[in-house]
């Protein structure tokens, strides 16, 4: 049975109380990957995957999830500023559907509007070179996405 794909607030009841979450920022050429601690307090960077094929990308993501004994994936959903879904959001949903066929881990979708822009501003403020920003932007966007989701889950739990 394919894994459920739901907005984060609807996926929350399906998640165990503890367990690592894997955050993903899907780009056209790379996938930024982050992970939480098992108590879901802090998101940290894992790696940036250079996209090859869906099969190769999915194998790497599932391997990372297995290494960390992940409870779920949190996938950044790139909505338009007005909340509508454009081609990038549709592509993200297609990726989620394909990944769901390969895992039982729930896939939570989290609104990632402005995540890359916010991360880019932070990296510029930290005086990161253009080359350095290009190398880490997707991983840092994945951290930003996952941390936002972790904070929302904590608020939902009343912590």
Secondary structure, DSSP 4 states (H G I P E B T S, - for coil): -PPPEEEHHHHGGGS-SS--EEEEEE-SSEEEEEEE-TTS--EEEEEEEEP--HHHHHHHHHHHHHHTT-SEEEEEE---TTS---HHHHHHHHHHHHHHTT--SEEEEEE-TTHHHHHHHHHHHTT--HHHHHHHHHHHHHHHHHHHHHHHHHHHTT-
